[in-house]
Every structure is written in structure tokens, then in C-alpha cells.
Amino acid sequence: MREYLQSILDEPFFDEPLFDEPWKPVSRPALVAWLIFYVAFLAYAFSAHGGYLFIDNANLIVHEGGHNLFGWFGPTLGLWGGTLLQWLVPFLLAAYFFTERQTTGFVFCLFFFFENWLYTATYMADARAQVLPLVTTGDPDFVEHDFFRIFSSLGVLNHDTQIATVVRVLGWCGMLAVVGWFGVRAKKSREA
């Protein structure tokens, strides 16, 4: 038994470092189609001026599920859980596609990870005004604005719009960087 355990410990965990693995190639037609999709989505998101996007329907479902999931760990995590799960789902999917070196899957998930920041920023900016319609999976009589409670508990409620602006800018920068990386990666793979 001891020898068996030692043989396991002596085995390399990875035959090659993860970063040395090549990314899966993207065909020219797929690259063009994906770039058209991302540019069109960016134009659509920009024209909405911080409003609700069609993808936010999916984000909302994941957000509400996060309250229920993280609520098992107490009221504070339950409160933060909506945003946590909403950001974790696309981020963890992106991490999976990163390990598999699947270029298009990685870019798609990371792009929508950052798109979630736009949705979150809109919700954050509404913390004091509370004009957005709220959705809950619980009793509608007890629905509360997440970021009103979060920002109030942190003592930053009066800065809701400034925080939201930073989050929104970071979301836009992230989406643009991901699309830029996708174009550069595809170009490099073609040259190799």
C-alpha cells in the first residue's frame, strides 16, 4: 500500500503545463461570424444606454437562483448570492473552456461574464432610487432591493451611482478586451 501511494505521489500531475497547450483553432468563417455577433451585441448593448438587454432574462434567473443557493449559508451570503452566482456561472464556464483550450467557448463565456457587470451596474445604480421592478422567488411582500441593503450595510449607499459607473466601465472594458483577444488569438493561430 505504501509503495502504491508513493507511486501516485511520484506521478506528475500534468504531463505538460496548462499554458503550453495550444488553443483549438477557429476557422475563418467561424471567426467572422463570431466577430459579427460580438460587434452586433456590443452595438445593441450600447444603444440600450444601460437598459435591460434580452440576455438579462437569463441573468435574472441565475441571480434569483443564487439567493436561494447561497441562502443556505446565512442571510448575508443569501443577499450577496444573487450577484455571486450570476458572475460565477459564466466565469466558471470560461475557466472550464480555458482548461480545455476551447477558444470560442472561452471567449463566449468570458464575454458574458463581463456583460453581467452591465446588468449588475444598472441594479447598483438603482439602490437609492429603487425604481426598477424587483423579482423574487420568495414572498413578494418581503422583496428588498439587494444593493440598497448591501450598500447601506457597507456605508456607501450615497455612492451607488459612482460604484455602478466603475462596474459598468469595467464590464465594457472586459467585453472589448475579450473580443480583441479573440481577434488577435485567431490571427496568431492562422500565422502559425
C-alpha positions as CSV (number, residue, x, y, z in Angstrom):
1,M,0.0,0.0,0.0
2,R,2.8,2.4,0.9
3,E,4.5,1.8,-2.4
4,Y,1.3,2.4,-4.3
5,L,0.7,5.7,-2.6
6,Q,4.3,6.7,-3.2
7,S,3.9,5.9,-6.9
8,I,0.9,8.2,-7.1
9,L,2.8,11.0,-5.4
10,D,5.7,10.5,-7.9
11,E,3.4,10.9,-10.9
12,P,3.4,14.3,-12.5
13,F,0.1,16.0,-12.0
14,F,0.1,17.3,-15.6
15,D,2.3,15.9,-18.4
16,E,2.6,19.4,-19.8
17,P,1.9,22.7,-18.1
18,L,-1.6,24.0,-19.0
19,F,-0.3,27.2,-20.5
20,D,1.8,25.3,-23.0
21,E,-1.2,23.6,-24.6
22,P,-2.3,25.2,-27.9
23,W,-5.7,26.7,-28.3
24,K,-8.2,25.0,-30.6
25,P,-8.1,26.7,-34.0
26,V,-11.1,28.8,-35.2
27,S,-11.9,28.6,-38.9
28,R,-12.1,31.9,-40.8
29,P,-15.9,31.6,-41.4
30,A,-16.4,30.9,-37.7
31,L,-14.2,33.8,-36.7
32,V,-16.0,36.2,-39.0
33,A,-19.4,35.0,-37.7
34,W,-18.4,35.3,-34.1
35,L,-16.9,38.8,-34.6
36,I,-20.1,39.9,-36.3
37,F,-22.1,38.6,-33.4
38,Y,-19.9,40.3,-30.8
39,V,-19.9,43.6,-32.6
40,A,-23.6,43.5,-33.1
41,F,-24.2,42.6,-29.5
42,L,-21.9,45.5,-28.4
43,A,-23.8,47.9,-30.6
44,Y,-27.1,46.6,-29.2
45,A,-25.9,46.9,-25.6
46,F,-24.5,50.4,-26.3
47,S,-27.8,51.5,-27.8
48,A,-29.7,50.3,-24.7
49,H,-27.9,53.0,-22.6
50,G,-27.8,50.8,-19.5
51,G,-31.2,49.4,-20.0
52,Y,-32.4,45.8,-19.8
53,L,-31.0,43.5,-22.5
54,F,-32.6,40.3,-23.7
55,I,-29.7,38.2,-22.2
56,D,-30.6,39.7,-18.8
57,N,-33.6,37.4,-18.7
58,A,-31.2,34.5,-18.3
59,N,-29.0,36.6,-15.9
60,L,-32.1,37.3,-13.7
61,I,-32.9,33.6,-13.4
62,V,-29.4,32.8,-12.3
63,H,-29.4,35.8,-10.0
64,E,-32.5,34.7,-8.2
65,G,-31.3,31.1,-8.0
66,G,-28.1,32.4,-6.3
67,H,-30.2,33.9,-3.5
68,N,-31.7,30.5,-2.9
69,L,-28.5,28.6,-3.2
70,F,-26.3,30.9,-1.1
71,G,-29.2,31.5,1.4
72,W,-28.3,28.1,2.9
73,F,-25.2,29.7,4.2
74,G,-26.9,32.6,6.1
75,P,-28.7,35.8,5.3
76,T,-25.5,37.8,4.3
77,L,-24.4,35.2,1.7
78,G,-28.0,34.8,0.7
79,L,-28.2,38.6,0.0
80,W,-24.9,38.6,-2.0
81,G,-25.7,35.2,-3.5
82,G,-27.7,36.5,-6.5
83,T,-24.8,38.6,-7.8
84,L,-22.2,35.9,-6.8
85,L,-23.9,33.2,-8.8
86,Q,-24.7,35.5,-11.7
87,W,-21.0,36.2,-12.0
88,L,-19.7,32.7,-11.0
89,V,-21.7,30.8,-13.7
90,P,-20.1,32.4,-16.8
91,F,-16.7,32.7,-15.0
92,L,-16.5,29.1,-14.1
93,L,-17.7,28.0,-17.6
94,A,-15.0,30.3,-19.0
95,A,-12.4,28.6,-16.7
96,Y,-13.6,25.2,-17.9
97,F,-13.2,26.2,-21.6
98,F,-9.8,27.7,-20.7
99,T,-8.6,24.4,-19.4
100,E,-9.9,22.7,-22.5
101,R,-8.3,25.4,-24.7
102,Q,-11.6,25.8,-26.5
103,T,-11.2,29.3,-27.9
104,T,-14.8,30.1,-28.9
105,G,-16.4,28.7,-25.7
106,F,-13.9,30.6,-23.5
107,V,-14.5,33.8,-25.3
108,F,-18.3,33.5,-25.3
109,C,-18.4,32.7,-21.5
110,L,-15.9,35.4,-20.6
111,F,-17.7,37.9,-22.8
112,F,-21.0,37.3,-21.0
113,F,-19.2,37.2,-17.6
114,F,-18.3,40.9,-18.3
115,E,-21.8,41.6,-19.8
116,N,-23.2,40.6,-16.4
117,W,-21.4,43.6,-15.0
118,L,-23.6,45.9,-17.1
119,Y,-26.7,44.3,-15.6
120,T,-25.3,44.5,-12.1
121,A,-24.3,48.1,-12.6
122,T,-27.9,49.0,-13.6
123,Y,-29.1,47.3,-10.4
124,M,-26.4,49.1,-8.3
125,A,-27.3,52.5,-9.7
126,D,-30.9,52.0,-8.6
127,A,-30.0,51.4,-4.9
128,R,-31.3,54.8,-3.7
129,A,-33.9,55.5,-6.3
130,Q,-35.4,51.9,-6.2
131,V,-37.5,52.4,-9.4
132,L,-36.6,49.1,-11.1
133,P,-39.2,46.4,-10.8
134,L,-38.0,43.7,-8.4
135,V,-38.3,40.0,-8.8
136,T,-38.2,37.4,-6.0
137,T,-38.6,33.7,-5.6
138,G,-40.0,34.2,-2.2
139,D,-42.8,36.2,-0.7
140,P,-43.4,39.3,-2.8
141,D,-44.4,41.3,0.3
142,F,-40.9,40.9,1.7
143,V,-38.9,41.7,-1.5
144,E,-36.0,44.0,-0.9
145,H,-33.5,45.8,-3.2
146,D,-30.2,43.8,-2.9
147,F,-27.9,46.8,-3.4
148,F,-29.9,49.1,-1.1
149,R,-29.2,46.6,1.7
150,I,-25.7,45.8,0.6
151,F,-24.6,49.4,0.1
152,S,-26.4,50.5,3.3
153,S,-24.6,47.9,5.4
154,L,-21.3,48.9,3.8
155,G,-22.0,52.6,4.4
156,V,-21.6,53.5,0.7
157,L,-25.3,54.0,-0.3
158,N,-24.7,57.6,-1.3
159,H,-22.1,56.4,-3.8
160,D,-24.3,53.9,-5.6
161,T,-24.2,55.6,-9.0
162,Q,-20.4,56.1,-8.8
163,I,-19.8,52.4,-7.9
164,A,-22.2,51.5,-10.7
165,T,-20.3,53.6,-13.1
166,V,-17.0,51.9,-12.2
167,V,-18.6,48.4,-12.6
168,R,-20.2,49.4,-15.9
169,V,-16.9,50.7,-17.3
170,L,-15.1,47.6,-16.2
171,G,-17.7,45.5,-17.8
172,W,-17.3,47.3,-21.1
173,C,-13.5,47.2,-20.9
174,G,-13.7,43.4,-20.2
175,M,-16.1,42.7,-23.2
176,L,-13.9,44.8,-25.5
177,A,-10.7,43.1,-24.3
178,V,-12.2,39.7,-24.7
179,V,-13.2,40.4,-28.3
180,G,-9.8,42.0,-29.0
181,W,-8.1,38.9,-27.6
182,F,-10.2,36.7,-29.7
183,G,-9.3,38.5,-32.9
184,V,-5.6,38.5,-32.0
185,R,-5.6,34.9,-31.0
186,A,-7.3,33.8,-34.2
187,K,-4.8,35.9,-36.3
188,K,-1.9,34.3,-34.4
189,S,-3.2,30.8,-34.9
190,R,-3.5,31.5,-38.6
191,E,0.1,32.7,-38.9
192,A,1.4,29.7,-37.0
